[in-house]
Amino acid sequence: MEILLFIILVLIVYSLRKKKKSKVVKKTLSKEEKKFLKEKGDIYEKFIGHVFEKKGDVVIYNGFIRGYKDEGVDIISISMKRKTIELIQCKDWTKKRMYLKDIEIIYKKLNDFDLSHISYTPKSVKMYLQIKRTLKDIGESIKSDKEKFVISKTLYMSSDTVIDFDSVKCKQIKSNIFQYEDMKIVILGI
């Protein structure tokens, strides 16, 4: 009888612990925390954009221009010299872990992005784009030489400590560059 009571007690304790673990509540962020994270992310996007501007690329800050309708592409970097168009997603995560499912979502958005339906009016781009050539000239050049342009996908991360490399199977190319499918993951902090 004592053994039966002991087993019942163990089962009760086990079920209570299991219920307690399953009731983990996600913390909702306050307006101030959301604002801070948004500003932090914006600073990182500008930093990455400036890296490409220094190379002489035309940088379109798609995330700033289109907001949440950016379709997963924060920056479009166009090099007329190298004939490349780089679709870029920026993540300045420091606490939230990045798992395979997160990488897959980013990859799919970058892969599915359709450059042809994006149009920017000079007015919408003016405050984010300082270029000598007009967007119309660049657009015409890309359309006429479309097969000559190489389109690539890149995820820029400010830290590698948040990526769960056990779930995300990447090939390491350099100390701060990894390859997932045909997308580069570049670790570049401010």
MARBA-3410 file (N, C-alpha, C, O; in Angstrom, 1 decimal):
190
0.8,-1.2,0.0,0.0,0.0,0.0,0.9,1.3,0.0,0.6,2.2,-0.7 ~ 1.9,1.3,0.8,2.8,2.4,0.9,3.5,2.7,-0.5,3.7,3.8,-0.9 ~ 3.8,1.6,-1.2,4.5,1.7,-2.5,3.5,2.4,-3.5,3.9,3.3,-4.3 ~ 2.2,2.0,-3.4,1.2,2.5,-4.3,1.0,4.0,-4.0,0.9,4.8,-4.9 ~ 1.0,4.4,-2.7,0.9,5.8,-2.4,2.1,6.6,-2.8,1.9,7.7,-3.3
3.2,6.0,-2.7,4.5,6.7,-3.2,4.4,6.9,-4.7,4.8,8.0,-5.2 ~ 4.0,5.9,-5.4,3.9,6.0,-6.9,2.9,7.1,-7.3,3.2,7.9,-8.2 ~ 1.8,7.1,-6.6,0.7,8.2,-6.9,1.3,9.5,-6.6,1.1,10.5,-7.4 ~ 2.0,9.7,-5.5,2.6,11.0,-5.1,3.6,11.4,-6.1,3.6,12.6,-6.5 ~ 4.4,10.5,-6.6,5.4,10.8,-7.6,4.7,11.3,-8.9,5.1,12.2,-9.5
3.7,10.6,-9.3,2.9,11.0,-10.5,2.3,12.3,-10.4,2.3,13.1,-11.3 ~ 1.8,12.6,-9.2,1.2,14.0,-9.0,2.2,15.0,-9.1,2.0,16.1,-9.8 ~ 3.4,14.8,-8.4,4.4,15.8,-8.5,4.9,16.0,-9.9,5.1,17.1,-10.4 ~ 5.1,14.9,-10.6,5.5,15.0,-12.0,4.5,15.8,-12.9,4.9,16.6,-13.7 ~ 3.2,15.5,-12.7,2.2,16.2,-13.5,2.2,17.7,-13.2,1.9,18.5,-14.0
2.4,18.0,-11.9,2.4,19.4,-11.5,3.6,20.1,-12.1,3.4,21.3,-12.6 ~ 4.7,19.5,-12.1,5.9,20.1,-12.7,5.7,20.3,-14.2,6.1,21.3,-14.7 ~ 5.1,19.3,-14.9,4.9,19.4,-16.3,4.0,20.6,-16.6,4.2,21.3,-17.6 ~ 2.9,20.7,-15.9,2.0,21.8,-16.1,2.6,23.2,-15.8,2.4,24.1,-16.6 ~ 3.5,23.2,-14.8,4.2,24.5,-14.5,5.1,24.9,-15.7,5.1,26.1,-16.1
5.8,23.9,-16.3,6.7,24.2,-17.4,5.9,24.6,-18.6,6.4,25.5,-19.4 ~ 4.8,24.0,-18.8,4.0,24.3,-20.0,3.3,25.7,-20.0,2.8,26.2,-21.0 ~ 3.3,26.3,-18.8,2.6,27.6,-18.6,3.6,28.7,-18.7,3.4,29.8,-18.1 ~ 4.7,28.5,-19.4,5.7,29.6,-19.6,5.0,30.7,-20.5,4.6,30.4,-21.6 ~ 5.0,31.9,-19.9,4.3,33.0,-20.6,5.4,33.8,-21.3,6.4,34.2,-20.7
5.1,34.1,-22.6,6.0,35.0,-23.3,5.8,36.4,-22.8,4.6,36.9,-22.7 ~ 6.8,37.1,-22.5,6.8,38.5,-22.0,6.4,39.4,-23.2,7.1,39.3,-24.2 ~ 5.4,40.2,-23.0,5.1,41.2,-24.1,5.9,42.4,-23.8,6.1,42.8,-22.6 ~ 6.4,43.0,-24.9,7.3,44.1,-24.7,6.5,45.4,-24.5,5.4,45.6,-25.1 ~ 7.0,46.3,-23.7,6.4,47.6,-23.5,6.6,48.5,-24.8,7.5,48.1,-25.6
5.9,49.6,-24.9,6.1,50.5,-26.0,7.6,51.0,-26.1,8.1,51.1,-27.1 ~ 8.1,51.3,-24.9,9.5,51.8,-24.8,10.5,50.7,-25.3,11.4,51.1,-26.0 ~ 10.3,49.5,-24.9,11.2,48.4,-25.3,11.1,48.2,-26.8,12.1,48.0,-27.5 ~ 9.8,48.2,-27.4,9.7,48.1,-28.8,10.3,49.2,-29.6,11.0,49.0,-30.6 ~ 10.2,50.4,-29.1,10.8,51.6,-29.7,12.3,51.5,-29.7,13.0,51.8,-30.7
12.9,51.1,-28.5,14.3,50.9,-28.4,14.8,49.9,-29.4,15.8,50.1,-30.1 ~ 14.1,48.7,-29.5,14.6,47.7,-30.4,14.5,48.1,-31.9,15.3,47.8,-32.7 ~ 13.4,48.9,-32.2,13.2,49.4,-33.6,14.4,50.3,-33.9,15.0,50.2,-35.0 ~ 14.7,51.3,-33.0,15.8,52.2,-33.2,17.1,51.5,-33.4,17.9,51.9,-34.2 ~ 17.3,50.5,-32.6,18.6,49.7,-32.6,18.7,49.0,-34.0,19.8,49.0,-34.6
17.6,48.4,-34.4,17.6,47.8,-35.7,17.8,48.7,-36.9,18.5,48.4,-37.8 ~ 17.2,49.9,-36.8,17.4,51.0,-37.8,18.8,51.4,-37.9,19.3,51.6,-39.0 ~ 19.5,51.6,-36.8,20.9,52.0,-36.7,21.7,50.9,-37.4,22.6,51.2,-38.2 ~ 21.4,49.6,-37.2,22.2,48.5,-37.8,21.9,48.5,-39.3,22.9,48.3,-40.1 ~ 20.7,48.7,-39.8,20.4,48.8,-41.2,21.2,49.9,-41.9,21.8,49.7,-42.9
21.2,51.1,-41.2,22.0,52.2,-41.8,23.5,51.9,-41.9,24.1,52.2,-42.8 ~ 24.0,51.2,-40.8,25.4,50.9,-40.8,25.7,49.9,-42.0,26.7,50.2,-42.7 ~ 24.9,48.9,-42.2,25.2,48.0,-43.3,25.0,48.7,-44.6,25.8,48.5,-45.5 ~ 24.0,49.6,-44.8,23.8,50.3,-46.0,25.0,51.2,-46.3,25.5,51.3,-47.5 ~ 25.6,51.8,-45.3,26.8,52.7,-45.5,28.0,51.9,-45.9,28.9,52.4,-46.7
28.1,50.6,-45.5,29.2,49.8,-45.9,29.2,49.6,-47.5,30.2,49.7,-48.1 ~ 28.0,49.4,-48.0,27.8,49.3,-49.5,28.0,50.6,-50.2,28.5,50.7,-51.3 ~ 27.5,51.7,-49.6,27.7,53.0,-50.2,29.1,53.4,-50.3,29.5,54.0,-51.3 ~ 29.9,53.0,-49.3,31.4,53.3,-49.4,32.0,52.5,-50.6,33.1,53.0,-51.1 ~ 31.5,51.4,-51.0,32.0,50.7,-52.1,31.6,51.3,-53.4,32.1,50.9,-54.5
30.7,52.3,-53.4,30.2,52.9,-54.6,28.9,52.3,-55.1,28.5,52.7,-56.2 ~ 28.3,51.5,-54.3,27.0,50.9,-54.8,25.8,51.8,-54.6,25.9,52.8,-53.8 ~ 24.8,51.6,-55.4,23.5,52.3,-55.2,22.8,51.5,-54.1,22.5,50.4,-54.3 ~ 22.5,52.2,-53.0,21.8,51.5,-51.9,20.4,52.0,-51.7,20.2,53.2,-51.6 ~ 19.4,51.1,-51.8,18.0,51.5,-51.6,17.6,50.9,-50.3,17.7,49.7,-50.0
17.3,51.8,-49.4,16.9,51.4,-48.0,15.4,51.0,-48.1,14.5,51.7,-47.6 ~ 15.1,49.8,-48.6,13.8,49.3,-48.8,13.0,49.2,-47.5,11.8,49.5,-47.5 ~ 13.6,48.8,-46.4,12.9,48.7,-45.1,12.4,50.1,-44.6,11.4,50.1,-44.0 ~ 13.2,51.1,-44.8,12.8,52.4,-44.4,11.7,53.0,-45.3,10.8,53.6,-44.8 ~ 11.9,52.8,-46.6,10.9,53.3,-47.6,9.6,52.6,-47.4,8.5,53.3,-47.5
9.6,51.3,-47.3,8.3,50.5,-47.4,7.8,50.0,-46.0,6.8,49.5,-45.9 ~ 8.6,50.2,-45.0,8.2,49.8,-43.7,8.0,48.3,-43.6,8.8,47.5,-44.0 ~ 6.9,47.9,-42.9,6.6,46.5,-42.7,6.2,45.8,-44.0,6.0,44.6,-44.1 ~ 6.1,46.6,-45.1,5.7,46.0,-46.4,7.0,45.8,-47.3,6.9,45.7,-48.5 ~ 8.1,45.7,-46.6,9.4,45.5,-47.3,9.6,44.1,-47.9,10.6,43.8,-48.6
8.7,43.2,-47.6,8.8,41.8,-48.1,10.0,41.1,-47.6,10.5,40.1,-48.3 ~ 10.6,41.5,-46.5,11.8,40.7,-46.0,13.1,41.2,-46.5,14.1,40.6,-46.3 ~ 13.1,42.3,-47.3,14.4,42.8,-47.8,14.5,44.2,-47.3,13.8,45.1,-47.6 ~ 15.5,44.3,-46.4,15.8,45.6,-45.8,16.6,46.6,-46.7,16.3,47.8,-46.8 ~ 17.5,46.0,-47.4,18.4,46.8,-48.3,18.5,46.1,-49.6,18.7,44.9,-49.7
18.5,46.9,-50.7,18.9,46.5,-52.0,20.1,47.2,-52.4,20.1,48.5,-52.6 ~ 21.2,46.5,-52.7,22.5,47.2,-53.0,22.8,46.8,-54.5,22.8,45.6,-54.8 ~ 22.9,47.8,-55.3,23.1,47.6,-56.7,24.5,48.1,-57.1,24.9,49.3,-56.9 ~ 25.3,47.2,-57.7,26.6,47.6,-58.2,26.6,47.6,-59.7,26.5,46.5,-60.3 ~ 26.6,48.8,-60.3,26.6,48.8,-61.8,28.0,48.3,-62.3,28.0,47.8,-63.4
29.0,48.6,-61.5,30.4,48.2,-61.9,30.5,46.7,-62.0,31.0,46.1,-62.9 ~ 30.1,46.0,-60.9,30.2,44.6,-60.7,29.0,43.8,-61.3,29.0,42.6,-61.4 ~ 28.0,44.6,-61.7,26.7,44.0,-62.2,26.1,43.0,-61.2,25.8,41.9,-61.6 ~ 26.0,43.5,-60.0,25.4,42.7,-58.9,24.2,43.4,-58.3,24.2,44.7,-58.2 ~ 23.2,42.7,-57.9,22.2,43.2,-57.0,22.1,42.3,-55.8,21.9,41.1,-55.9
22.3,42.9,-54.6,22.4,42.1,-53.4,21.1,42.5,-52.6,20.9,43.6,-52.2 ~ 20.3,41.4,-52.3,19.2,41.6,-51.4,19.6,41.2,-50.0,20.1,40.2,-49.8 ~ 19.3,42.2,-49.1,19.9,42.1,-47.8,18.8,42.2,-46.7,17.9,43.0,-46.7 ~ 18.9,41.3,-45.7,18.1,41.3,-44.5,19.1,41.5,-43.4,20.2,40.9,-43.3 ~ 18.8,42.4,-42.5,19.6,42.8,-41.3,19.0,42.4,-40.0,17.8,42.6,-39.8
19.7,41.7,-39.2,19.2,41.4,-37.8,20.3,41.8,-36.8,21.4,41.3,-36.8 ~ 19.8,42.6,-35.9,20.7,43.1,-34.8,20.2,42.4,-33.5,19.9,43.1,-32.5 ~ 20.1,41.1,-33.5,19.6,40.4,-32.4,20.7,40.2,-31.4,21.8,39.9,-31.7 ~ 20.4,40.3,-30.1,21.4,40.1,-29.1,20.9,39.1,-28.0,21.7,38.4,-27.4 ~ 19.6,38.9,-27.9,19.1,38.0,-26.9,18.2,36.9,-27.5,18.4,35.7,-27.1
17.4,37.2,-28.4,16.6,36.1,-29.1,17.4,35.2,-29.9,18.3,35.6,-30.7 ~ 17.2,33.9,-29.7,18.0,32.9,-30.4,17.4,32.8,-31.9,16.2,32.9,-32.1 ~ 18.3,32.5,-32.8,17.9,32.3,-34.2,18.1,30.8,-34.5,19.2,30.3,-34.4 ~ 17.0,30.1,-34.9,17.0,28.7,-35.2,16.8,28.5,-36.7,16.7,29.4,-37.4 ~ 16.9,27.2,-37.1,16.8,26.9,-38.5,15.5,27.5,-39.1,15.5,28.0,-40.2
14.4,27.4,-38.3,13.1,27.9,-38.9,13.2,29.4,-39.2,12.6,29.9,-40.2 ~ 13.9,30.2,-38.4,14.1,31.6,-38.6,14.9,31.8,-39.9,14.6,32.7,-40.7 ~ 16.0,31.1,-40.1,16.9,31.2,-41.2,16.1,30.8,-42.5,16.2,31.5,-43.5 ~ 15.3,29.7,-42.4,14.4,29.3,-43.5,13.4,30.4,-44.0,13.2,30.6,-45.2 ~ 12.8,31.1,-43.0,11.9,32.1,-43.3,12.6,33.3,-44.0,12.1,33.8,-45.0
13.8,33.7,-43.5,14.5,34.8,-44.1,15.0,34.4,-45.5,14.8,35.2,-46.4 ~ 15.5,33.2,-45.6,15.9,32.7,-46.9,14.7,32.7,-48.0,14.9,33.2,-49.1 ~ 13.6,32.2,-47.5,12.4,32.2,-48.4,12.0,33.6,-48.9,11.7,33.8,-50.1 ~ 12.0,34.5,-48.0,11.6,35.9,-48.3,12.6,36.5,-49.3,12.2,37.2,-50.3 ~ 13.9,36.3,-49.0,14.9,36.9,-50.0,14.8,36.2,-51.3,15.0,36.8,-52.4
14.6,34.9,-51.3,14.5,34.1,-52.5,13.3,34.4,-53.4,13.4,34.4,-54.6 ~ 12.2,34.7,-52.7,10.9,35.0,-53.4,10.8,36.5,-53.8,9.8,36.8,-54.5 ~ 11.7,37.3,-53.4,11.5,38.8,-53.6,11.6,39.1,-55.1,12.5,38.6,-55.8 ~ 10.6,39.8,-55.6,10.5,40.1,-57.0,10.9,41.6,-57.2,10.1,42.5,-56.9 ~ 12.0,41.8,-57.8,12.5,43.2,-58.1,11.6,43.9,-59.1,11.6,45.1,-59.1
11.0,43.2,-60.0,10.3,43.8,-61.1,9.1,44.6,-60.7,8.7,45.5,-61.4 ~ 8.5,44.2,-59.6,7.2,45.0,-59.3,7.5,46.1,-58.3,6.6,46.8,-57.8 ~ 8.7,46.3,-57.9,9.1,47.4,-57.0,9.3,48.7,-57.8,10.1,48.7,-58.7 ~ 8.6,49.7,-57.4,8.9,51.0,-58.0,9.1,52.0,-56.9,8.3,52.1,-55.9 ~ 10.0,52.9,-57.0,10.3,53.9,-56.1,10.2,55.3,-56.8,10.9,55.5,-57.8
9.4,56.1,-56.3,9.4,57.5,-56.8,10.6,58.2,-56.3,11.0,58.0,-55.2 ~ 11.1,59.2,-57.0,12.2,60.0,-56.5,11.9,60.6,-55.2,12.7,60.7,-54.3 ~ 10.6,61.0,-55.0,10.2,61.7,-53.7,10.3,60.7,-52.5,10.8,61.1,-51.5 ~ 9.9,59.4,-52.7,10.0,58.4,-51.6,11.4,58.0,-51.3,11.6,57.6,-50.2 ~ 12.3,58.1,-52.2,13.7,57.7,-52.0,14.6,58.8,-51.6,15.6,58.6,-51.0
14.2,60.0,-51.9,15.1,61.2,-51.8,15.8,61.3,-50.4,17.0,61.5,-50.4 ~ 15.1,61.0,-49.3,15.8,61.2,-48.1,16.7,60.0,-47.7,17.4,60.1,-46.7 ~ 16.6,58.9,-48.4,17.5,57.8,-48.1,18.5,57.5,-49.1,19.4,56.6,-48.9 ~ 18.5,58.2,-50.3,19.3,57.8,-51.4,20.1,59.0,-51.9,19.5,59.9,-52.4 ~ 21.4,58.9,-51.9,22.2,60.0,-52.5,23.0,59.4,-53.6,24.0,58.7,-53.4
22.5,59.6,-54.8,23.1,59.0,-56.0,23.3,60.0,-57.1,22.5,61.0,-57.2 ~ 24.2,59.8,-58.0,24.4,60.7,-59.1,23.5,60.3,-60.3,23.0,61.2,-61.0 ~ 23.2,59.0,-60.5,22.3,58.6,-61.5,20.9,58.5,-61.0,20.7,58.3,-59.8 ~ 19.9,58.7,-61.8,18.5,58.6,-61.4,18.1,57.1,-61.3,18.7,56.3,-61.9 ~ 17.1,56.9,-60.5,16.6,55.5,-60.4,16.1,55.0,-61.7,16.2,53.8,-62.0
15.5,55.9,-62.5,15.0,55.5,-63.8,16.1,55.0,-64.7,16.0,54.0,-65.3 ~ 17.3,55.7,-64.7,18.4,55.2,-65.4,18.9,53.9,-65.0,19.2,53.0,-65.8 ~ 19.0,53.7,-63.7,19.4,52.4,-63.1,18.5,51.3,-63.5,18.9,50.2,-63.8 ~ 17.2,51.6,-63.3,16.1,50.6,-63.6,16.2,50.2,-65.1,16.1,49.0,-65.4 ~ 16.4,51.2,-66.0,16.5,50.9,-67.4,17.7,50.0,-67.7,17.7,49.1,-68.5
18.8,50.3,-67.0,20.1,49.6,-67.2,19.9,48.1,-66.8,20.3,47.2,-67.4 ~ 19.2,48.0,-65.6,19.0,46.6,-65.1,18.1,45.8,-66.0,18.4,44.7,-66.3 ~ 17.0,46.5,-66.5,16.1,45.8,-67.4,16.8,45.4,-68.7,16.6,44.2,-69.2 ~ 17.6,46.2,-69.2,18.2,45.9,-70.5,19.3,44.9,-70.4,19.6,44.1,-71.3 ~ 20.0,44.9,-69.2,21.1,43.9,-69.0,20.8,42.9,-67.9,21.7,42.4,-67.3
19.5,42.6,-67.8,19.0,41.8,-66.6,19.8,40.4,-66.5,20.2,40.0,-65.4 ~ 20.1,39.8,-67.6,20.8,38.5,-67.6,22.3,38.7,-67.2,22.9,37.8,-66.8 ~ 22.8,39.9,-67.3,24.2,40.2,-66.9,24.3,40.5,-65.4,25.4,40.4,-64.9 ~ 23.2,40.7,-64.7,23.3,41.0,-63.3,23.2,39.7,-62.5,22.3,38.9,-62.8 ~ 24.0,39.6,-61.5,24.0,38.5,-60.6,23.2,38.9,-59.3,23.6,40.0,-58.7
22.2,38.2,-59.0,21.4,38.6,-57.8,21.8,37.6,-56.7,21.8,36.4,-56.8 ~ 22.1,38.2,-55.5,22.6,37.4,-54.4,21.7,37.8,-53.2,21.1,38.8,-53.1 ~ 21.7,36.8,-52.2,21.0,37.0,-51.0,22.0,37.0,-49.8,22.8,36.1,-49.7 ~ 21.8,37.9,-48.9,22.7,38.0,-47.7,21.9,38.3,-46.5,21.1,39.3,-46.5 ~ 22.2,37.6,-45.4,21.7,38.0,-44.1,22.8,38.5,-43.3,23.9,37.8,-43.1
22.7,39.8,-42.8,23.7,40.4,-41.9,23.3,40.3,-40.5,22.2,40.7,-40.2 ~ 24.1,39.7,-39.7,23.9,39.5,-38.2,24.9,40.3,-37.5,26.1,40.3,-37.8 ~ 24.5,41.0,-36.4,25.4,41.8,-35.6,26.2,40.9,-34.7,27.3,41.3,-34.2 ~ 25.8,39.7,-34.4,26.5,38.8,-33.5,26.2,37.3,-33.9,25.1,37.0,-34.3 ~ 27.2,36.5,-33.7,27.0,35.1,-34.0,26.6,34.3,-32.8,26.3,33.1,-32.9
26.5,35.0,-31.6,26.1,34.3,-30.4,24.7,33.9,-30.3,24.3,33.1,-29.5 ~ 23.8,34.5,-31.2,22.4,34.2,-31.1,22.0,33.1,-32.1,20.9,32.6,-32.0 ~ 22.9,32.7,-33.0,22.6,31.7,-34.0,22.8,30.3,-33.4,23.9,30.0,-32.8 ~ 21.8,29.5,-33.5,21.9,28.1,-33.0,22.5,27.3,-34.1,21.8,26.7,-34.9 ~ 23.8,27.2,-34.1,24.5,26.5,-35.2,24.3,25.0,-35.1,24.7,24.3,-36.1
23.8,24.5,-34.0,23.4,23.1,-34.0,22.3,22.7,-34.9,22.2,21.7,-35.5 ~ 21.3,23.7,-35.0,20.1,23.4,-35.9,20.3,24.0,-37.3,19.8,23.5,-38.2 ~ 21.1,25.1,-37.4,21.4,25.7,-38.6,22.7,25.1,-39.2,23.8,25.5,-38.8 ~ 22.5,24.3,-40.2,23.7,23.7,-40.8,24.3,24.6,-41.9,23.7,24.7,-43.0 ~ 25.4,25.3,-41.6,26.0,26.2,-42.5,27.4,25.8,-42.7,28.1,25.1,-41.9
27.9,26.1,-43.9,29.3,25.9,-44.2,30.0,27.2,-43.9,29.6,28.3,-44.4 ~ 31.1,27.1,-43.1,31.8,28.3,-42.8,32.8,28.6,-43.9,33.6,27.8,-44.3 ~ 32.7,29.9,-44.5,33.6,30.3,-45.6,34.8,31.0,-45.1,35.9,30.8,-45.5 ~ 34.5,32.0,-44.2,35.6,32.8,-43.5,35.2,32.8,-42.0,34.2,32.2,-41.6 ~ 36.0,33.5,-41.2,35.7,33.5,-39.8,34.3,34.1,-39.5,33.7,33.8,-38.5
33.9,35.1,-40.3,32.6,35.7,-40.1,31.6,35.6,-41.2,30.5,36.2,-41.2 ~ 31.9,34.6,-42.1,30.9,34.4,-43.2,30.6,32.9,-43.3,31.4,32.1,-43.3 ~ 29.3,32.7,-43.4,28.8,31.3,-43.5,27.9,31.2,-44.7,27.4,32.2,-45.2 ~ 27.7,30.0,-45.2,26.8,29.8,-46.4,25.7,28.9,-46.0,25.9,27.8,-45.4 ~ 24.4,29.3,-46.2,23.2,28.5,-46.0,22.6,28.5,-47.4,22.1,29.5,-47.9
22.5,27.3,-48.0,21.9,27.2,-49.4,22.8,28.1,-50.2,24.0,28.1,-50.2 ~ 22.1,29.1,-51.0,22.9,30.0,-51.8,22.8,31.4,-51.1,22.8,32.4,-51.8 ~ 22.6,31.5,-49.8,22.5,32.7,-49.1,23.8,32.8,-48.2,24.1,31.9,-47.5 ~ 24.4,34.0,-48.2,25.5,34.2,-47.2,24.9,34.7,-45.9,23.9,35.5,-45.9 ~ 25.5,34.3,-44.8,25.2,34.9,-43.5,26.5,35.5,-43.1,27.6,34.9,-42.9
26.5,36.9,-42.9,27.7,37.6,-42.6,27.5,38.2,-41.2,26.5,38.8,-40.9 ~ 28.5,37.9,-40.3,28.5,38.4,-39.0,29.3,39.7,-39.0,30.5,39.7,-39.2 ~ 28.6,40.8,-38.8,29.3,42.1,-38.9,28.7,43.0,-37.8,27.6,43.6,-38.0 ~ 29.4,43.3,-36.8,28.9,44.1,-35.7,29.3,45.6,-35.9,30.2,45.9,-36.7 ~ 28.6,46.4,-35.3,28.9,47.9,-35.4,30.2,48.2,-34.6,30.6,49.4,-34.5
END
